[in-house]
């Protein structure tokens, strides 16, 4: 059971020296993301060099092609010459040569603006990869020591057994300390690195598109009047541009759906007529920049001083771990409006009608619009978890005071509407008679502009295809509990000695705060004794009298075999204890395909490692079964 005090945000200094614990699954997820970023940055450097070489080749060949046309036209009789006079064509070739030089001058800064920042990020990613590999080696070493301990326990000679156990325990403590130090370093650095790299990739792709557009405009303006060239050089440039877009889409860490031009680029086999050019092929490419609200017109030109550090530092990035729940409020709140609207009209693009608190029963879906309006200027980033990002209200409308919005992160198996339906139709009926302990949630329609602004303000990728988010009460003062396994695991061996909570704590090397099997819901002194040192007697009395933990335990036991997904939801809840109320949170559906494999692996390690049989217990520890 995990407690968090959220009445006061921790200072930066306290956070730096506090003990940071992150589950192994989170570390593995970060490792996967780091390897993906490492792969992406290498691919980006290769594509950047190909891009650079291809454009140099194109612009250097253009005058040669023109010279070939001039030579061909000179061989034709004047009455059959399809082109303008040779003098005009020669003048045009000189202009093309000047444009070619301008393009080459633009490419001179390419190494500094694109390839150099890529290499800078690559160096940071390389250090993170080395830390991940070191951690993997330490984990393997730790598992080896634990296996040796199991063998030593079977030795018949007590003296030999004692000496070897002492030596192995010393080794185990040393490896544990090194592993904890590595995990602390990873927890403090890797989430920020991942978030910054993701933002950097998005900015770098805009650099690519801006540079491509600049060069295309220079070369296209000089060739536009000449019909005889519209099916040659310009088509080649469009094909090159399309290949850059495809290369960007191939990078696993980037989403460039919003960066593609709204008009599909012509294929290499298609002829480009003058009408198509006049209809706005170039305008379609200009829309590449205007379609992205994060990029202002003043940012469309590349600065030769742009580096990875400056690009990342200019972006509003969440400094917290993107996949770790952050309960305390950050020291500063970033406004959503900076990423969405110009200063002169900050509200017009993303005004959204909001739904009032319903007059219908709580379990019915709400769909009545009211005059209340949601403005991006009035919501600020608050916290992030593995599936959601939370924004709090900072405006002056009394209706929204003490409210938060919950937005879905990208890559989740369930949409907001599915989460809402699951909560109302599946979870809510389970707590009949105890509805006062469930938090009320409401569907809130959102626009894509609002989601883009929220994504930019938090530095966390959101599901931009959502039509709704969840509006709920902001719980500010109080404590949080994670009840987890209030009953024994259904897959524990029949002769188990230790409950799953205690066994998992010992396997992970964490201190045991309390045993959930010691909670006697019919005996107040025993109930208080089980929570001794964790909560105050007043809080313990509130929990005892409410009966909510007993109902949660009964539901966990009832659905542990017949509905694993629902049982996982009931085990992953958060119990919020305020001054005058107790509230259950985080009753979202679980992706059984993603979670079940990890849970089964943990169960196998607990059983085969001997943790259910009391491995790691001290002489003063009490067996959970006797409780």
N, C-alpha and C positions, 0 to 999 in steps of 0.2 A: 504494500500500500504506500503510495507516494504522496507526500504532502508538499504544498507550495504556498508560501505566504505572499500574497499579492497586494497587500495594502500600500506598499511603498516601492517605487521602482529602484532597483539596485543601481548604485553609482558605477561609473566606468572603472574606478579603481577596485571596488569590491568585486565586480564581475571578473576582473582580470585575475584576482587571487582566489576566487571561489573554486570549489571542486566541481569539475564538469564531468558528468557521466552520460555517455551516449551508448545506446544498445549496439550490439554487433551488426544487426541488420542495417542500421543507419550507416555505419562505417562501410559496410559492403556496398551499399547504394552509392555512397560518395566515391568509393573506389571505382565503381562502374562508370560514374559520370566523369571522373578524372581521366580514365582511359579513353572514353569517347571524345573528350575535349582534346586530349593528346593526339588522337587519330585525326580529328577534324583540323587541328592547327597545322599538322603536317600536310594534309590534303590541301588546305588553304594556301600554304606556301607554294606547293607544286602548281596549283591552278593560277596563282598570281604570276609566277614566272612564265607559264604558258601564255597567259593573257598579255603580259608585257611583250614577249617575243612575237606573238601573233599580230599585235597592233603595229609593231615596228615593221614587220614584214608587209602588212597591208599598205601602210602609208608610204613605204619606200617603193613599193611596186606601182603605186598610182601614177607617178610621172612617167614611168617606163611604158605603162599601158597607153597613156596619152600620146607619148612620142610615137608609139607604134601606129596609133590612129592617124597622126599627122603624116607619117611616112606613107600610109596606105592612101590617104586622101590626095597626096601629091601625085600619086600614080594614076589617078582617075582624070578623065577629061573634065573640063570646067562645067560643061552642060550636064554631066552625070554626077557631079559632086553632091552628095546628100547633106553634107555638113555646111556650116557657114564658111565664110572665106578663111583661107589658111591664116591670114594675119590675125583674125579674131581668135582662131583656135590656138595660135601660138601665144597670144596674150593670155588666153585662158589657162594655158599650160604653165605660164609663169605665175599666175595667181594660185594655181594648184600647188606649185612648188613652195610658195610662201605659206600656204595653209599646212603643207606637210611639215615645214619647219616649226610652225606653231604647235602642231601635235607632238613633234619630237621634244620640244621644250616642255610641254605638259608632262610627257613621260619621264623627263629627267628627275622629277621629284617622286616618281613612283616608288623607288627603293625606300625613301624616307617615310612616305605617307602610308604605305601598305606593307611591304615586306619587313621593314625594320620593326614596326609594332608587333607583327606576327611572331618574329623571332624573340622579342621581349616577353611576350606571353608564353611562348614555348619554354623559355628558361624557367619561369615560375611553375609551369605545369610539370616540367621535368623533376623539380624538387618534390612536388606533391606525389608524383609517381614513385619516387625513391622512398618516400615515407610510407606509402601504402605497401610497397614490397617489404620494407623492414618490418612493418607490423605483421604481415603474413608470415614472415620467418619466425617472429616471436610467438605468434599463435601456435605454429607447428611445434616450436620448442616447448611451449607450455603443455600442449597435448602429450608430447613425448614423456615429459616428467610425470604427468598424471598417470599415464599407463605404467611407468616404472613403479610408481607408488602402489598401484594395485598388485603388482607382482611381489613387491617387498612385504606387503601385508600378509602374504601366504607363507613367508619363511618360517621354518620351525624354531630356529634359534632366537630367543628373545633379545640377546645382546646384539647379535648381528642385525637383527630387525630394527632395534632401537637406533643403532649408529647410522644405518643406511637411511632410515626415515628422517633423522636429524639433518643429514647431508642433503637429502632431496628437498626437505622443507626450506633449507637455506637457499638452495638453488631456485626453488619455486618462488620464494619471496623476491629474490633479485629479478627474475624474469617478469614477475607480476608488476614490480615497480617500473621496469623499463617499458612494459606494455602500456601501463597507465600513463606514463609520460608521453609516449607516442600518441595515444588516443587523445590526450589533452591537447597536444600540438595540432593534431588533425582537426579536433573540434573547433579550435580557435581560428584556424587558417583556411581549411578546405571549403567550408560553406561560402565564405566571402569570395574566395578565389573562383568557385564555380559560378556564382552569381555575376561577378564582374566579367568573367570570360563570356558568359552568355550575352550580356549587354554589349561587350566589346565586339562580339561576332556580328550582332545586329548593326552596330555602327560601321563596322568594316564593310559589310555588304552595301550599305548606303554609299560609302566611299567608292566602292567598285562601280555602282550604278551612276553616280555623279560623274566620275571620270569618263565612263563609257559615253554618257550623254554629251559631255563637253566635246569629246573627240568626234563623235558622230555628227554633232551640229557643225563643227568646223569643216569637216569634209563634205557633208551633205549640202551645205549652203553653196559651195563652189560648184558642185556637180548638178544641182537641181535644174538649172535651165537647159541642160543638154539631154534630150530624150535618148540619144544614142548610147548614153552611159547608164541609163536607169536600170537596166537588166544585168549590169556587170558589177561595178564596184559597190554601189549602195546595197545591192543584194548581199554581197559578201560581208559587208559590215553588219547587216541585220542578222545574218547567220552567226557571226561571231558574238553578237550581243545575246542571241538566244542560247548559245553554248555556255556563256557565262551564267545565265539564269539557271540552266540545267545543272551546272557544276555546283551552284549554291544550294539547289534543292537536294543534292546528293549528300550534303553534310548532315550528319545525324543530330547535331546539337542545335541547328538553326532552323527556324521556320521563316520562309520568305514569301509566304502566301500573299501578304499585304504589300510586297514590294514588286510584284509582277505588274506590267502594264495592263490596263483593262482591255485593250485591243490586242488580239493574238497576233504574234509576229508571223510574217509570211514564211512559208517553207522554202527550202532552197530550190525546189522544182517549179515554184510558181513565178510567173512573170509579173513584174511591177509596172503597172500602167501609170501614165501621168495623172489620171483621175484619182488613183489610189494615193499618190503622193499628195495631191491637192486636198484630198478628203481628210488628211490629218494623221498620217503615219508618224510624223515627227511630233505632233501634238499628243499622240497616244504615248509616246516615250516621255514627253514632258510630264504627263500625268503620273509617271512613275514616282516623281518627287512629291507632287501635290497630293497624291493618294495617301501618303504616310503622314499623319498629323504630327509626328515627333520631329519632322525635319522642316525647318523654316526656310524661306527662300535665301536668307543670308547664309545658311549653312550649306548651300548647294555647291560652293566652290571649295576645293581642297586647300588646306593650309599646310605648307611644307614643315611646320613645326608640330604637326599633330603626331603624337606618339601614343603608345598603348596606355601609358600612365595618364596622360592628359585626357584621352578619350574616355577612359573609365571614370576618372575623377569627376568629369562633368556630368555624369549620369546619377540620378537619384537611386541609390542601391541600398537594399536592406542589409544592414551589417549583421543581422542575426542569421543563424543557420536556417536555410530555406526549408528544410524538411523537419526541423525540430520545433515543437510547440514553444512559443514565447509567451509566458503568462504576464510578466511585468511589462509596464508600458515603456516604450523607448524614451530616451531623454529628449528627443526632439521629434516633432510630428511634421511630416512633409505633406504639402498640399497637393491635391490631385490636379488643380487647375493649371499648374505650370506646364503640364504635359499635353493639355487639350486645347485651350482656347486662347485667342489673343486678348490682351489686357482690356481693350476697349469694349468687348462684349463677352465676358467670361462665362455666361450662363446659357446662351442660346443654343449651342450645338448639342448639349446633352441634358436637356430638361426632360425629366421622366415622370409620369404620373405615378403616385405611390398609393398603396392601399391602406385604408384606415384599419384600426383594430376591429375585428369582425363582430357584428351583432348576431351572427349565426353561431351554432355550436362549434367548439374548437376543432372537432375532427373533420369538419367540412372544408372543402377547398375554397379559398377566398378569391373572388374575381370581380369585386365592385370597385370602380375607380372613384377617386375623390379629388378635391382641388389641391391637396397637398402635393408639392413638387419636390423632386430630389435634385439637388444641385451638386455638381462635382466640387465646387469651392467649399462645401460645408462638410466634407468627409475626409478624414486623415487616416493614414496607415497606423494600425495598432499592433497586430501580431500575426504570426503565420504558423501553420501546422503542416502535417504531412499531406492533408487533402484540401485545406481551406486557408483563405487569407481573410483577416478580419479588419474592418475599418470602423472607426468610431465617429460619432457626430460631434462636430466642433462649431456648428452654426448657432443661430439664435432662435430658431423655430421651436417653440415649447413642445410641439408634438413629438419631435425627434430627440428631445433631451433624454439622455441615458439609454440610447439605442445604438446598436451596432449592425453593420452589414457583413454578411458572410459570403464570400465569393469562392467559387471552385477553382482549384489549381488545374493546370493543364495535365492531361494524361490520366484523369480519374475514370474509373469504370462506370460511375453513376453521375447523372446530371442533377442539377438542383431540384428539378421537378420530381425526379425519381426518389431523391432523398426525402423530399417533403411528403410524397405519397407513402413511402415506407414508414415514416415516423407517425403519420396520422392513422394509417390503416393497419399496421402491424404492431408497432411498439405501443402506441397509446392505449389500445384495449387491454394490454397485459397489466396495466397499472390501474384497473378499475377500482374506484374508491380512494385512490392515492394520486389523483390528477394534480393536486396542489403541489406535488413534488416535481412535476415535469415542467420544463420551460416552454413557454408559448412561442411559436415561430410563425412567421407570415411570409408568403411569397411576395417578392418585390420585383416588378419588371425593370430591366436595365437595357441600355443601348450598347452597341459596340463601342461607341466613342467613350462612354463611361468606363467600360472594361479596359480599353486601351490606356486611359489615364490612370486607372488603378494599377495596371501592370507596370506602367512607367514609374509611378510613385513608390511602389513596393519593391521594384527590382525582381519580381517573381512572376514567372510566366503563368497566365490565367487562361482558362477556357474561353476564348473569344466568341464561341458559337452559342453561349448561354443566352437565354432570353429572360431568365429570372435569377435573383439571388434571394437570400434569406434575411429577413429583418427580425431582430430579437432584442431582448433586454440586455443592457450592459451591466454585468455583475462586477462591481469594482472592489468592494471591501469584503474580505473574508478569506477562507482557506479552501484548498482543493484536495480531494482524496481520489486515489485510483484504486477502487476495491479489488479489481482483477478477479482472482480465483478464490471465491468464498467457499467452494466445495473442492473435494479432491478431483483430480483429473480422471475422466472415465477410462483412460488408457493406462493408468498407473498399474504396476504389477499387483496381484492379489495380496501379497505379503509386504506391502509397502510400510515404511516406518515414518517417512517424512512427507509432508504435504507438498504440493507442487510449488507453492510460493516460496517456502523455505528451501526446497531443493534447487530451484532456479537461482535464488540469491547466492547459495553456496557455490553453485557451478560457475557463476559469473564473478565470484570473489567479492560480493557486496555484503555489507552487514545486514543482519535480519532484524527488521524493526518490530515485527510482531507476527504471530501465527494466526491466520484467519479461522482455523478450526477451533481456536480457543474462545471465539466469540459465542457466549451462551446467551441467546436472546430471551431466555426465560429467567435468568438469574442476574440481577443487576450487579452485585459485587464481582462476579466472575467476568462479566462484560467490561466493567471498569478496569479490572486488573489486566485484561488482555490489551487494552489501549493505554495502559499506564506509560507516561513519558511521551506519548505521541500527541494527544489532545488534552485539553483541560477537562476537568470533571463536568463543567457546564455543557461543553460540546458533546462529550460522551453521553450525558443524560438526554440531550436533544436527539441524538442518533438512536438511543435505546427506546425512547418514547415514540419516536416517529414510526418505527417498524420498517423503514424503507430498506435497510440492509437485509433484514430477514426476507422481505419480499424479493429482493434482488438475488439472494442466495437460493431461494426456492425456484425462481425462474431459471437460474443458471443450471441447477440440477435437473429440472424438468426438460430443458431443451438441449442438454449436453450431448444426447445421442440422436434425437429425432430431427433436429434442425441445427446443424453445426454452424451455419452462417449466423443465425439469430443468436445462438449461444456466444459466438465471438463478439457480436455487438453488445450483448449484456455484460461481457467481461471487460470490455474496453471503455466503459462509461467513466465519466468524471462526476464525482459527488462534490457539489459546491456547498459550503457551509457558511452562510452569512450571519449577520447579527440576529436577524429575526426569522430566517427561513433556511430551508434545505432544498437544493435544486439538483436534479439529474440533468447532465449535459452529454453531448457527443454520442447520441444514440443513432448514428448513421449506419446504413447498410455496409457490410464488408464484402470485398471482392474475394470470394472463396477460392478462386483459381490462383490468386496471387498470395493469399495468406496461408492457405492450408498446407502447402509444401513446407513453408518455414516452420509452422506449428508442429507438423509431423517430424521434422528434423530435430526440433528441440525435444520432443517427447522421446525420440530414439536415443538422443544423447543422455537424457536424464535416466532412462532405464538401463542402457548398456554401460553407462559410466558409473553406476552404483549410487547415484545421488538420491534416488528414492529409498535406498536402503540405509541411509545415514552417513554417507561418505562426507567427510569434512566436518562432522559434528565434534564439538568439544566435550570434555568430560562433564561440564556443567550444563550442557544443553539437554532439554527435555524432548523426548520423542513426540512428534505431533500426534501419532496414533493414540497415545495414552490420554491425550486431551479429549 
